[in-house]
Amino acid sequence: MAEGDTGSDQRQNEEIEAMAAIYGEEWCVIDDCAKIFCIRISDDIDDPKWTLCLQVMLPNEYPGTAPPIYQLNAPWLQGQERADLSNSLEEIYIQNIGESILYLWVEKIRDVLIQKSQMTEPDVKKKTEEEDIECEDDLILACQPENPVKALDFDVSENRTEIEELPPIDHGIPITDRRSTFQAHLAPVVCPKQVKMVLAKLYENKKIASATHNIYAYRIYCEDKQTFLQDCEDDGETAAGGRLLHLMEILNVRNVMVVVSRWYGGILLGPDRFKHINNCARNILVEKNYTSSSEESSKTLGKNKKVRKDKKRSEH
């Protein structure tokens, strides 16, 4: 397999895992080998009036040089309405060539459905059931773990304003599966020094310090350069840091750090461990209102360059 194909495959796998973490049971695997997926999107989760099914197939060239192949399925979607929605999705792709866009597509469709529900009432019977398909992705990516505190050897001169105060740290609700426990910790950060301070503070807690893995990722937006300063760490859980950072990129969060502690319970979880890590992170980011609207995400992804400080881990 060519090096470019390997990179695309890795980015696709990270995006698929992030989508599964964000949308849960709404995200379905149709054909894992062919990379065909489906998601049911509605204007309101509790009381849906308008619903649409988006089916996508990811070509080998996505996200580098080709868009996903997609199909929009809804009995009410016809004519000009279908053409307008398709044009909107293609415009998002053009604005974000080379980036992961599935999240932006889903949220754009949701925005359209919400606008439609505010203007009209559906004249077709809603379908409320869909076959549940288990999502399982057993792809392990190689990288070299490093000591989480040692890895933070930053040149802090890049940020114009340094805030040396320890930011507040919030702790999420733990997830336990087969005796392994996962818990997310979140802190607002605006400079690399704060990242280091948060880690040091967390490691003062004996329980957190004794965790099998403390995976983390952070994103800091540099206003003067209009770029992101970001990095991640696996702490021995191969590729987990990169997947966590990818989730944060898709959600377009900024000026925040997420650490996920895992206490291993003696039973191997396989790919489920990545699902729990991302779910923990997503839950606390949503709870603390760090997620943004799809329109804002699209604009930001289209304009801003992403920066990784640690080049050694840029393959995650």
HUQUINOR-V442620 format. One record per backbone hydrogen bond with DSSP energy under -1.0 kcal/mol. NH is the residue of the N-H (numbers start at 1). CO is the residue of the C=O. Records with the same first field share a line. If there is no record, write none. Layout:
BEGIN
NH = CO, CO
END
This chain:
BEGIN
6 = 2
7 = 3
8 = 4
9 = 5
10 = 6
11 = 7
12 = 8
13 = 9
14 = 10
15 = 11
16 = 12
17 = 13
18 = 14
19 = 15
20 = 16
21 = 17
22 = 18
23 = 19
24 = 20
26 = 23
27 = 24
28 = 38
30 = 36
31 = 36
36 = 31
37 = 56
38 = 28
39 = 54
40 = 26
41 = 52
43 = 50
52 = 41
53 = 73
54 = 39
55 = 71
56 = 37
57 = 69
58 = 35
62 = 59
65 = 61
69 = 57
71 = 55
73 = 53
77 = 74
81 = 78
82 = 78
83 = 79
84 = 80
85 = 81
86 = 82
87 = 83
88 = 84
89 = 85
90 = 86
91 = 87
92 = 88
93 = 89
94 = 90
95 = 91
96 = 92
99 = 96
105 = 101
106 = 102
107 = 103
108 = 104
109 = 105
110 = 106
111 = 107
112 = 108
113 = 109
114 = 110
115 = 111
116 = 112
117 = 113
118 = 114
120 = 116
151 = 147
152 = 149
153 = 151
154 = 152
170 = 186
172 = 184
175 = 182
177 = 180
180 = 177
181 = 263
182 = 175
183 = 261
185 = 259
186 = 170
187 = 257
195 = 191
196 = 192
197 = 193
198 = 194
199 = 195
200 = 196
201 = 197
202 = 198
203 = 199
204 = 201
205 = 202
209 = 205
210 = 206
211 = 208
212 = 262
213 = 262
215 = 260
216 = 233
217 = 258
218 = 231
219 = 256
220 = 229
222 = 227
226 = 222
227 = 222
228 = 305
229 = 220
230 = 307
231 = 218
233 = 216
237 = 234
238 = 236
240 = 237
243 = 239
244 = 240
245 = 241
246 = 242
247 = 243
248 = 244
249 = 245
250 = 246
251 = 247
253 = 248
255 = 219
256 = 219
257 = 187
258 = 217
259 = 185
260 = 215
261 = 183
262 = 213
263 = 181
272 = 269
273 = 270
275 = 271
276 = 272
277 = 273
278 = 274
279 = 275
280 = 276
281 = 277
282 = 278
283 = 279
284 = 280
285 = 281
286 = 282
287 = 283
288 = 284
289 = 286
290 = 285
292 = 251
297 = 293
298 = 294
299 = 295
300 = 296
301 = 297
302 = 298
303 = 299
304 = 300
307 = 228
309 = 230
313 = 310
314 = 311
316 = 313
END
